[in-house]
Amino acid sequence: MQLTRNAPASWRHVALQYVALTKPRVVLLAAFCALIGMLLATDGPLPWSVLVAGLAGISLLAGAGFAFNCLIERSIDARMARTRARPLPRGEVGVTGTIVFAGIIGGLGAVLLYWVVNPLTMWLTMATFIGYAVIYTVLLKPATPQNIVIGGASGAMPPVLGWAAIANEVTAPALVLFLIIFVWTPPHFWALALYRIEDYRRSGLPMLPVTHGPEFTRLNVLLYTVLLVAVSVMPFMIHMSGLFYLASALALGGVFLWYAWRLWRNYSDALARRTFSYSIFYLSALFGALLIDHYLR
């Protein structure tokens, strides 16, 4: 009887390890941004089949990309306190199992997007997968301290994918959504890298705080945040949104600037942590305000 009770627990544990490979919290943020893109692409109701299949397909391919990322960086993850508890460094899952798992969920995601949504969304999502799993993880991340800037293009794609799923095209408003996340990524990630600098030194990755120093990185966080506030008002400038969004963007951006300024002038690890946490809230609140404004107009 004891063996019967333990078997399901063991199966659940293994399943949870594979789920962990997909970085579920990041996938949820990507799905949220894709949903925003879908909702902003139309004034009418969303087709349920496209909504469900689109979000599922985008999420599955994103999860596959993260699983490949974990596979490629497993030796690096083992050297970093932040990542050494991931399933691959701990030996909870194997290389072959990770490849098969990522292939299955990625293939399922591609099928859903191609047959239920549209081919454009599938190809854009596949390009995003390649951009993240290969171009960023394999080529850029170990080669240049600007890795997160260039590689941020893949992370900025979810709202474009959501837009394409509904509109079957990519127009200027979708590119503005892309640009917001693209410019948001460096201050968001460098805030993390600042208080995890020793981890990145051990990893051997050429992250900006390691290669150019914390002070230079803090200045870049401030400059990119200034640029982000400017970019965040573009939806209002192109008549994509109204005054509610503009006021929200300026208020949210003002707080982000305040964090970035303090980070530059009076650094502490605790402040870097709060800046990183606020950056996540900022993006969610900014897109939420854009969505509310869309339905208010």
N, C-alpha and C positions, 0 to 999 in steps of 0.2 A: 504493500500500500504506500509505503514511503517513496518507493521509486516512482510510482504512478503520479504522486503529488509533485515530485521534483522535476519530472520531464517537462511539463508545460512551462515551469519557471525558467528552466535552462533555454528552452526554445524562445521564450520572450526576451531573455537576456541577449541572446545572439541577434534577434531581430532588432532590438533597441540599438545595438552596436552598429548595425548597418544603417539604421535611420540616422544615427549620430554622424556618420560619414557625410551626409547630405547637408550638414549645418542648418538644421531646421529653422532656427530663428532668422538667419539671413534669407533663407528661402521665403519665409513669411513676409519679410520686408519687400523682397522682390515681387512677390505675388500682390502685395498691397499696391505697389507702384504700378504694376501691370493693370490692376483693377481700375486705378485712377485714370490711366490712359484709355481704357475701354469706355469708362463713363463719360469722359470728356470728349470722346470722339463722336458722340451722338446726343441729340436732345430727346430722343425717344427711348422706349424700353429696349433693353438688351435681349437678344435671342438667348434663351436659357442654354441651348446646346452649345453655342459659341462661348458663352460666359464660362460654363463649367469646363468644357474641353480646352478652352484657351488657357484658363488659369491652371488647370491640371497639367497640360502639356508644357507650359512655360516653367512651372514648378518642377516637374520631373526632369526636364533637361537642365535646369539650374542645379538640381540636386546631383545629377550625374556629373556635371562640371566640378562641383565641390568634392565629390568622391574621388575623381581623378586628381584634383589638387592635393587631397590628403594622401593619395598614393604616391604621387611624385615627390611630395615634401615630407615623407614619413621620417627620413633620417634627420631632417632639419627640425621637425616637430619634436623629436625625441630630445633635442638639446635645449628646448625652450620651456620654461615653467608654464607658460600660458597654454601650451599645446601638447605637452608630453602625456596628458591623460587621454588623448584621443585614441580611438580603437586600434589603429594601425601601430603606433609606437608601443602600445601595451601588449600587442600580439593577440588582441581579442578577435581580430579578423585577419585573413591572409590576403596576399597579393592577388592570387587567382580569383578568390571570392569577390574582392573589390572590383576587379575588372568585369567579371560576369554581372555583378549587381548593377554597376554603372551602365553597362551596355544594355541591360534589360530595361531599366527605367528610362534611360535616354532614348532607346528605340521606341518604347511605348509612347513617350512624350512626342516624338517626331511623328508617329502614326496619327495620334490624336489631332495634332495641329494640321497635318496635311489633309486628312480626310474629313475632319469635322469643321475645322476653322477655314484656313485657306493656305495655299502653298507659299505665299509671300511670308506669312508669319512663321511657317516652319523653317524656311531658308534663313530668315533673319535670326531666328532663335538658334539654329545650328551654327550660324556665323558667330553669334555671341558665345556659344559653347566653345568653339574653336579658339576664339579670341581670349577667353579666360583660361581654359585648360591647357592650351598649347602656347599661344603667343605671350600671354602674361606670365603663367606659371613656369614654363620651361625656358623661354627666351629672355623676357624682360626682367623678371624679379631678381634673378641672380646676376644681372649684367649691369644695371644702372640704378642710381638713387632716384631717378625720375620714374621708376617702375610704376608706382602707384598713380602717377599723373597720366601716363600713357595707357596703362592697363585699366584706368578708371572708365574708359570707353565701354568696356563690357558690362561693368556694373551700372552704367547709366542707361542701358538698353531696355529694361523692363517696361517703362511707360510707352516707349516706341512700339514694343511688341504688342502691348495691349491695344494701342491705337490701331495698329495694322490689322489686328484680329477683327476689329469691328469695321474699320473703313476700307480695308484691303488696299491701303496706300499709306505712304508716309508724307505728311504735309508739314508746313512750318510750325504749327503749334506743337506737334509731336517732337520736333527737333529742339524746340525751346525747353520742353520737359527733359529731354536728353541733356541739354547744356546745363541745366540747373544741377542735376545729379553729378555730372562730370566735374563741375567746379566745386561742388560740395565735398567730393571724395578726398582731395588732399588735406584740407584742414581737419576733416573727420579722422582720417587714418593717422596723420602725423601727430595728432594729440595722443592717440594710443601709443604710437612709437616712442614718444618722448618719455612716458613713464615706464615703458617696457624696454628702454634702451639697452640694458644689460642683456636681456633676452636676445635682442637682435645682434649684439656683439658676439654672443656665443653661437648664434645660428650661422654666422658668416655671410649673411645677406647684406648687400650694400644699401641699407636704409639711410635716408637723409640725415637723421640725428647722429648716426655712426660715422658717415663719410664726411659730413660738413659741420657737425657739431650741433648741440642743442640750441644755441643762440640763433644761428642761421635758420634752423628749422622753425623756431618760434616766430621769427620775422616772416617766414613764408606762410605760416598759419595765418598771421594777421593779414598779409597781402591778399591771400586767396579768399579770406573771409570778406574783405572789402569788395573784391571782384564778385563774390557770391551774392552779396546784397544788391549789387548793380544788376547782375543777371536775373535775380529773383523778381525784379519789377518788369521784366520783358513781357510776361503774359498781359500785363496791363497796357504796355506800350503798343502791343500789336492787336489790342482790342479783344483779346482772348478772355479777359476777366475784367471785373469792375472794381469799385472803390473798396468793397469789403476785403477782397484779396489784397489790394494794394496796402491798406492799413495793416492787415495781418502780416504781410511780408516785411514791411518796414519795422513793425514791432518785434517780430521774431528775429529779424536780422540785427536789430539794435542790440538785443540780448547776446546774440552770437558774437557781435563785434566787441561787446563789453568783456566777454570771456576771453576772446583772442587778444585784446589789448592787455588785460591783466596777465595773461599767460606770457606775453612778450616782456612786460615790464617787471613782473614780480612772480617768477615761476615757482611752482611747487608741484610735486607729483599729485597731491590731492586735487589741485586746481586743474591739472591736465586730465585727471579722471572725470571731474565734473564737466569739463569742456567736451570730452568724448561722449559722455552720457547725454549732454544737452544737444550735441550734433545729431544724435539719433532722433530725439524728440523733435528737433527743429524740422528735419526733413518730413517726418510724419505729419506734423502740425501744418507745415507749409502746403503740402499736397492736400491735406484735409480742408484747409481754407480755400484752396483753389476749387475743390469739388463743391463745397458749400456755395461759393460764389457762382459757380456754374448753374446751380439750380435756383439761386435767388434772382438771376437776371431774366 
